[in-house]
Amino acid sequence: MAIVTRTGKGSKLTIAEMDGNLNTLASASLVDGVYTITSGSRTDSITALASGSIEIKSLLAGDGSVTAETLTFSPTFFETDTIVAGTYTGVQPTSGSGTGLTVTVVTSGELEVVIDSVTVTDGGTGYEVGDVVSIATSALGAESSTESTTVELTSDDLNLDQQQRILMTPTGISMPDLPTSDPSVAGQLYTSEGALTVSSGE
């Protein structure tokens, strides 16, 4: 649970909120110069580095699930005697580091069959950037699985670790994990051409 605060003049914490704050602080740990608070998949820490600097870090652990709504497999064109036009639900691509990815595949065509869409219905867990997952033609109506269609997963497709750090040194303060392009969430910081900017969001 995160620490609850009030910033408005005259605002007060409830008894339940104060109890929650005490429980959160009680669960924190201080080991070898690292002060850590863990809540679910999020870990916040303050570390005294050997260089004399201080690192403040917030880490939200990802589970490697596929978060993309659709995936673009290749090849998309097959002969009619290779796959059969139709809608295939519960298809589980193989290979890759993770498990549990499930998709619905829609195909159409007469002279040749085209994969129109691959929609993710269950993102699974444990997948990594660069994983190549494949769907055998036997899962799309073919009599054999001698051919397949594949996709390489990217960071945009996955629920990965998200981390932000603030480094405080004798010579200044830096935020090395800031994105270098305008993020979609209003109020987030990012860097652009050496300048620190606050996003207006989309």
Salt bridges, closest charged atoms under 4 A:
GLU17 OE2 - ARG6 NH2 2.40
ASP44 OD2 - ARG42 NE 3.07
GLU55 OE2 - ARG165 NH1 3.58
ASP177 OD2 - ARG165 NE 2.72
